[in-house]
Amino acid sequence: MKKLIVIPLLLLSVCAFSQIRWGLRLGLSTSQLEAEDFNIISNGTERFKLALKDAQYGIHGGLVLQIEMGNVLLQPEVIFNSNSADLELDDLQNNTADVATKEKYQYLDIPVMLGYRLGFLRLHAGPVGHIFLSSTSGITDVDGFEEDFDSLTLGWQGGLGLDIGPLAVDLRYEGNFNKFGDHISFGGQQYAFSQTPARFIAAVSYMFGERRR
C-alpha cells in the first residue's frame, strides 16, 4: 500500500520540478532506398521479378510533448505517417507488359526522444515504434500475391532541433530493424528486399506554453 502511494507522489514531484509543453507537428520525410529487384520462385522456376523503382516523399503530422528538467528533456510523440514507393512487377513466363504500381502505407509512429538542450539547440535520440494502420498496392491484384504487415515494427531516430520562439524545427535520421518489403508474400512464401528502410525527417512544431530560460 505504501508503494502505491509513493509512486504517484514521485510522479507529482517530477512534474513540479519539470517544465511541460505540448505542440502540433507537421513535416516531410524522404526515404533512403536504392533501386533493387528480386525474382519470385514458383514451382521451382522463376515466375516474377519485383523491382523497387523509387521511394517517394512522405508526410506526417501529430502531437509532441516536451518534459524538461534543467537541460535534460524527454519528448514523446504520436505521429501519423504516410509514405509511398513505386514498384514494378515483371511476368517472366508470359510476354505481357510490366505492371507498374504505387504502394502506399500509413503508420502511427511513436518516437520517445531523450535529449539535451544547449541554449536554443536540442540534441536528441531514442527508439520509435511503428504501428501499422493501412496500405494499398496494385500487386495484390495479381493472383497469388498477398501483403501481411507486422502490426508493430521498431526503429530509432536521432538528430537535432532548433527552437525559435514558439516554433520548434527538427531534423532527424531514422533507421529501422526490419527489411523493406518484408510484408510481401507469393504462394505463402515471404519475400523482402535486402535494404532496411531509412529516411531523413524534417518537421516544424508549434509549441504551446512559454519555455523557461
Secondary structure, DSSP 8 states (H G I E B T S, - for coil): -HHHHHHHHHHHHHHHTSEEEEEEEEEEEEE----EEEEEEETTEEEEEEEEEEE-EEEEEEEEEEEEETTEEEEEEEEEEEEEEEEEEEESSS----EEEEEEEEEEEEEEEEEEEETTEEEEEEEEEEEEEEEE-GGGGSTTEEE---SEEEEEEEEEEEEETTEEEEEEEEEESS-TTTTEEETTEEE--SS---EEEEEEEEEES----
